[in-house]
Amino acid sequence: MSNQVTLITGGASGIGKAVALKLAAQGINVVISGRRDDVGQAALREIAAVAHSGAQARFLRNDVTDETAVKDMVAQVVNEFGRLDMAVNNAGISNEISTIDQSNTDNFRAMLDTNVLGVYFCMKYEIQQMLKQGGGSIVNLASIAGLNGIPWAGAYAATKHAVVGLTKSSALDHAAQGVRINGVAPGATKTDIIAKQLDGSDPNYNEANISAMHPMNRLGKPEEIADAICWLLSPASSYVTGHILNVDGGFQAK
């Protein structure tokens, strides 16, 4: 996989950054994108510090809810590196803990824009490029909320169910064309999203309670999710497409 090129949205923190660090350390060129320039530049320095065998790292400030910006981002990657071998569509938000009847419609629209349309836009232009060059591998970030009903998270769960549908359907469309498309469904993982939700404002929503939902009785680590993503991207999973890999501390086995 050395000298290949990977694009990771939401790659400046959490799971996305963990993937970028692992790939760069294997000699893979990594382009991360995100909305916050300061966070992106800080992540870029970390990634560049571990890059192996001359691998290059880039940060592109980008908003996945803007289709034109996403199209231009993919074009930028191809213009600089000549190709796009792998992509991780990781950018996502969870902005509300609420039942549907008490939820805020604008919050739901924001989640749809990032979690669904953002993944759709990225896949659209990533797949177009991969078809031109004869193949590639894509991993989308779903969630246990994309495979189950989750109390107080109906709106978020709806967006992640959509990611599962996009992943499986597109995988079937391109299975014979060398483009593999898979997803991961993490359990609760120690990322910025979870940290904000566990800010103490709701005494019933704390790390102990969330951990107890998982048979391993703990939150996942970004690096653990990244390991699964890197495997799905790699030739080691060459006969895997349309699969949603649970990385959830046993949640799905209950």
One Martini backbone bead per residue (centre of mass of N, CA, C, O) as a GRO file, in nm:
protein
  254
    1MET     BB    1   0.050   0.067  -0.004
    2SER     BB    2   0.267   0.222  -0.080
    3ASN     BB    3   0.215   0.540  -0.239
    4GLN     BB    4  -0.055   0.585  -0.172
    5VAL     BB    5  -0.393   0.740  -0.162
    6THR     BB    6  -0.561   0.929   0.100
    7LEU     BB    7  -0.893   1.023   0.202
    8ILE     BB    8  -0.993   1.218   0.502
    9THR     BB    9  -1.264   1.292   0.662
   10GLY     BB   10  -1.233   1.418   0.959
   11GLY     BB   11  -0.890   1.406   1.005
   12ALA     BB   12  -0.821   1.600   1.276
   13SER     BB   13  -0.980   1.380   1.452
   14GLY     BB   14  -1.002   1.104   1.608
   15ILE     BB   15  -1.054   0.859   1.391
   16GLY     BB   16  -0.930   1.003   1.147
   17LYS     BB   17  -0.650   1.052   1.274
   18ALA     BB   18  -0.584   0.759   1.341
   19VAL     BB   19  -0.574   0.670   1.048
   20ALA     BB   20  -0.360   0.866   0.942
   21LEU     BB   21  -0.129   0.767   1.126
   22LYS     BB   22  -0.121   0.472   1.027
   23LEU     BB   23  -0.076   0.523   0.723
   24ALA     BB   24   0.177   0.704   0.732
   25ALA     BB   25   0.351   0.479   0.882
   26GLN     BB   26   0.318   0.299   0.596
   27GLY     BB   27   0.364   0.509   0.343
   28ILE     BB   28   0.101   0.685   0.312
   29ASN     BB   29  -0.074   0.909   0.155
   30VAL     BB   30  -0.226   1.200   0.324
   31VAL     BB   31  -0.560   1.340   0.325
   32ILE     BB   32  -0.704   1.592   0.514
   33SER     BB   33  -1.025   1.703   0.639
   34GLY     BB   34  -1.183   2.027   0.738
   35ARG     BB   35  -1.313   2.318   0.903
   36ARG     BB   36  -1.050   2.350   1.093
   37ASP     BB   37  -0.748   2.488   1.061
   38ASP     BB   38  -0.602   2.456   1.336
   39VAL     BB   39  -0.659   2.154   1.372
   40GLY     BB   40  -0.543   2.061   1.101
   41GLN     BB   41  -0.248   2.162   1.141
   42ALA     BB   42  -0.191   1.998   1.395
   43ALA     BB   43  -0.240   1.719   1.269
   44LEU     BB   44  -0.032   1.741   1.042
   45ARG     BB   45   0.217   1.738   1.226
   46GLU     BB   46   0.170   1.456   1.341
   47ILE     BB   47   0.169   1.300   1.074
   48ALA     BB   48   0.447   1.391   0.963
   49ALA     BB   49   0.613   1.266   1.206
   50VAL     BB   50   0.526   0.948   1.108
   51ALA     BB   51   0.614   0.941   0.835
   52HIS     BB   52   0.692   0.700   0.582
   53SER     BB   53   0.877   0.671   0.305
   54GLY     BB   54   0.788   0.973   0.202
   55ALA     BB   55   0.530   1.047   0.305
   56GLN     BB   56   0.248   1.249   0.256
   57ALA     BB   57   0.088   1.550   0.392
   58ARG     BB   58  -0.251   1.691   0.402
   59PHE     BB   59  -0.454   1.993   0.428
   60LEU     BB   60  -0.812   2.048   0.380
   61ARG     BB   61  -1.035   2.288   0.366
   62ASN     BB   62  -1.369   2.152   0.435
   63ASP     BB   63  -1.718   2.108   0.329
   64VAL     BB   64  -1.934   1.835   0.289
   65THR     BB   65  -2.207   2.012   0.229
   66ASP     BB   66  -2.039   2.098  -0.034
   67GLU     BB   67  -2.029   1.985  -0.344
   68THR     BB   68  -1.820   2.162  -0.486
   69ALA     BB   69  -1.599   2.128  -0.269
   70VAL     BB   70  -1.573   1.822  -0.298
   71LYS     BB   71  -1.499   1.809  -0.594
   72ASP     BB   72  -1.243   1.987  -0.561
   73MET     BB   73  -1.095   1.807  -0.357
   74VAL     BB   74  -1.056   1.562  -0.536
   75ALA     BB   75  -0.908   1.718  -0.758
   76GLN     BB   76  -0.667   1.804  -0.586
   77VAL     BB   77  -0.559   1.527  -0.523
   78VAL     BB   78  -0.517   1.441  -0.822
   79ASN     BB   79  -0.335   1.675  -0.912
   80GLU     BB   80  -0.101   1.599  -0.708
   81PHE     BB   81  -0.103   1.253  -0.717
   82GLY     BB   82  -0.293   1.118  -0.971
   83ARG     BB   83  -0.476   0.985  -0.732
   84LEU     BB   84  -0.729   0.753  -0.569
   85ASP     BB   85  -0.730   0.474  -0.354
   86MET     BB   86  -0.850   0.602  -0.080
   87ALA     BB   87  -1.141   0.629   0.151
   88VAL     BB   88  -1.268   0.828   0.438
   89ASN     BB   89  -1.600   0.874   0.559
   90ASN     BB   90  -1.604   1.059   0.871
   91ALA     BB   91  -1.774   1.291   0.868
   92GLY     BB   92  -1.955   1.403   1.168
   93ILE     BB   93  -2.266   1.447   1.359
   94SER     BB   94  -2.391   1.517   1.709
   95ASN     BB   95  -2.647   1.761   1.833
   96GLU     BB   96  -2.859   1.554   1.989
   97ILE     BB   97  -3.053   1.468   2.288
   98SER     BB   98  -3.357   1.308   2.179
   99THR     BB   99  -3.662   1.295   2.117
  100ILE     BB  100  -3.854   1.348   1.851
  101ASP     BB  101  -4.081   1.531   1.988
  102GLN     BB  102  -3.823   1.719   2.117
  103SER     BB  103  -3.692   1.801   1.869
  104ASN     BB  104  -3.479   1.969   1.635
  105THR     BB  105  -3.498   2.036   1.306
  106ASP     BB  106  -3.225   2.179   1.253
  107ASN     BB  107  -3.051   1.954   1.369
  108PHE     BB  108  -3.135   1.738   1.167
  109ARG     BB  109  -3.047   1.885   0.910
  110ALA     BB  110  -2.747   1.895   0.987
  111MET     BB  111  -2.710   1.586   0.992
  112LEU     BB  112  -2.795   1.533   0.703
  113ASP     BB  113  -2.581   1.709   0.562
  114THR     BB  114  -2.332   1.553   0.682
  115ASN     BB  115  -2.404   1.234   0.713
  116VAL     BB  116  -2.535   1.211   0.418
  117LEU     BB  117  -2.455   1.418   0.200
  118GLY     BB  118  -2.153   1.406   0.258
  119VAL     BB  119  -2.119   1.109   0.176
  120TYR     BB  120  -2.244   1.128  -0.103
  121PHE     BB  121  -2.050   1.333  -0.227
  122CYS     BB  122  -1.791   1.177  -0.183
  123MET     BB  123  -1.863   0.917  -0.330
  124LYS     BB  124  -1.924   1.030  -0.607
  125TYR     BB  125  -1.618   1.137  -0.662
  126GLU     BB  126  -1.455   0.892  -0.580
  127ILE     BB  127  -1.578   0.686  -0.776
  128GLN     BB  128  -1.519   0.829  -1.037
  129GLN     BB  129  -1.210   0.810  -1.004
  130MET     BB  130  -1.180   0.500  -0.959
  131LEU     BB  131  -1.296   0.420  -1.234
  132LYS     BB  132  -1.078   0.557  -1.409
  133GLN     BB  133  -0.829   0.382  -1.260
  134GLY     BB  134  -0.957   0.076  -1.169
  135GLY     BB  135  -0.987   0.155  -0.849
  136GLY     BB  136  -1.080   0.098  -0.493
  137SER     BB  137  -1.124   0.220  -0.143
  138ILE     BB  138  -1.409   0.238   0.083
  139VAL     BB  139  -1.493   0.404   0.402
  140ASN     BB  140  -1.766   0.418   0.617
  141LEU     BB  141  -1.926   0.591   0.882
  142ALA     BB  142  -2.110   0.456   1.104
  143SER     BB  143  -2.310   0.269   1.346
  144ILE     BB  144  -2.496   0.133   1.587
  145ALA     BB  145  -2.722   0.346   1.494
  146GLY     BB  146  -2.735   0.194   1.196
  147LEU     BB  147  -2.857  -0.102   1.337
  148ASN     BB  148  -3.027   0.054   1.558
  149GLY     BB  149  -3.203   0.142   1.821
  150ILE     BB  150  -3.168   0.463   1.999
  151PRO     BB  151  -3.207   0.623   2.265
  152TRP     BB  152  -3.220   0.964   2.207
  153ALA     BB  153  -3.129   0.898   1.867
  154GLY     BB  154  -3.313   0.905   1.606
  155ALA     BB  155  -3.184   1.109   1.411
  156TYR     BB  156  -2.901   0.990   1.403
  157ALA     BB  157  -2.984   0.702   1.324
  158ALA     BB  158  -3.100   0.777   1.049
  159THR     BB  159  -2.829   0.868   0.921
  160LYS     BB  160  -2.677   0.590   0.964
  161HIS     BB  161  -2.870   0.418   0.800
  162ALA     BB  162  -2.805   0.566   0.536
  163VAL     BB  163  -2.507   0.483   0.519
  164VAL     BB  164  -2.562   0.184   0.489
  165GLY     BB  165  -2.722   0.206   0.223
  166LEU     BB  166  -2.502   0.340   0.054
  167THR     BB  167  -2.289   0.121   0.087
  168LYS     BB  168  -2.436  -0.137  -0.018
  169SER     BB  169  -2.538  -0.034  -0.292
  170SER     BB  170  -2.263   0.063  -0.412
  171ALA     BB  171  -2.119  -0.207  -0.390
  172LEU     BB  172  -2.298  -0.346  -0.603
  173ASP     BB  173  -2.250  -0.152  -0.843
  174HIS     BB  174  -1.898  -0.199  -0.808
  175ALA     BB  175  -1.792  -0.500  -0.769
  176ALA     BB  176  -1.687  -0.540  -1.090
  177GLN     BB  177  -1.484  -0.253  -1.081
  178GLY     BB  178  -1.276  -0.236  -0.819
  179VAL     BB  179  -1.484  -0.114  -0.602
  180ARG     BB  180  -1.468  -0.088  -0.260
  181ILE     BB  181  -1.748  -0.088  -0.013
  182ASN     BB  182  -1.744   0.006   0.328
  183GLY     BB  183  -1.808  -0.036   0.687
  184VAL     BB  184  -1.836   0.107   1.013
  185ALA     BB  185  -1.960   0.013   1.358
  186PRO     BB  186  -1.936   0.188   1.618
  187GLY     BB  187  -1.914   0.234   1.921
  188ALA     BB  188  -1.855   0.395   2.181
  189THR     BB  189  -1.623   0.671   2.146
  190LYS     BB  190  -1.334   0.860   2.220
  191THR     BB  191  -1.459   1.158   2.127
  192ASP     BB  192  -1.575   1.469   2.080
  193ILE     BB  193  -1.871   1.390   2.074
  194ILE     BB  194  -1.881   1.237   2.343
  195ALA     BB  195  -1.762   1.457   2.524
  196LYS     BB  196  -2.003   1.654   2.487
  197GLN     BB  197  -2.223   1.450   2.597
  198LEU     BB  198  -2.027   1.416   2.873
  199ASP     BB  199  -2.059   1.717   3.032
  200GLY     BB  200  -2.296   1.687   3.278
  201SER     BB  201  -2.595   1.787   3.203
  202ASP     BB  202  -2.660   1.468   3.223
  203PRO     BB  203  -2.677   1.236   3.480
  204ASN     BB  204  -2.764   0.982   3.279
  205TYR     BB  205  -2.510   1.084   3.091
  206ASN     BB  206  -2.246   0.866   3.121
  207GLU     BB  207  -1.978   0.665   3.104
  208ALA     BB  208  -2.091   0.430   3.270
  209ASN     BB  209  -2.359   0.395   3.113
  210ILE     BB  210  -2.240   0.361   2.829
  211SER     BB  211  -2.052   0.125   2.892
  212ALA     BB  212  -2.287  -0.075   2.989
  213MET     BB  213  -2.396  -0.124   2.687
  214HIS     BB  214  -2.125  -0.283   2.682
  215PRO     BB  215  -1.983  -0.584   2.743
  216MET     BB  216  -1.689  -0.450   2.801
  217ASN     BB  217  -1.734  -0.186   2.975
  218ARG     BB  218  -1.650   0.030   2.743
  219LEU     BB  219  -1.488   0.241   2.555
  220GLY     BB  220  -1.361   0.322   2.272
  221LYS     BB  221  -1.086   0.358   2.059
  222PRO     BB  222  -0.977   0.511   1.785
  223GLU     BB  223  -0.758   0.291   1.718
  224GLU     BB  224  -0.959   0.051   1.697
  225ILE     BB  225  -1.115   0.159   1.454
  226ALA     BB  226  -0.871   0.206   1.266
  227ASP     BB  227  -0.789  -0.087   1.227
  228ALA     BB  228  -1.045  -0.167   1.070
  229ILE     BB  229  -1.021   0.037   0.841
  230CYS     BB  230  -0.742  -0.052   0.734
  231TRP     BB  231  -0.833  -0.332   0.654
  232LEU     BB  232  -1.058  -0.249   0.451
  233LEU     BB  233  -0.856  -0.090   0.263
  234SER     BB  234  -0.699  -0.337   0.221
  235PRO     BB  235  -0.591  -0.633   0.061
  236ALA     BB  236  -0.683  -0.819   0.305
  237SER     BB  237  -1.001  -0.734   0.195
  238SER     BB  238  -1.052  -0.820  -0.120
  239TYR     BB  239  -1.344  -0.997  -0.050
  240VAL     BB  240  -1.468  -0.716   0.059
  241THR     BB  241  -1.814  -0.605   0.025
  242GLY     BB  242  -2.083  -0.450   0.179
  243HIS     BB  243  -1.965  -0.416   0.471
  244ILE     BB  244  -2.044  -0.410   0.827
  245LEU     BB  245  -1.823  -0.341   1.083
  246ASN     BB  246  -1.809  -0.435   1.403
  247VAL     BB  247  -1.689  -0.193   1.670
  248ASP     BB  248  -1.851  -0.264   1.996
  249GLY     BB  249  -1.794  -0.452   2.249
  250GLY     BB  250  -2.063  -0.649   2.177
  251PHE     BB  251  -2.338  -0.512   2.112
  252GLN     BB  252  -2.455  -0.705   1.873
  253ALA     BB  253  -2.461  -0.978   2.061
  254LYS     BB  254  -2.724  -0.923   2.246
   0.00000   0.00000   0.00000
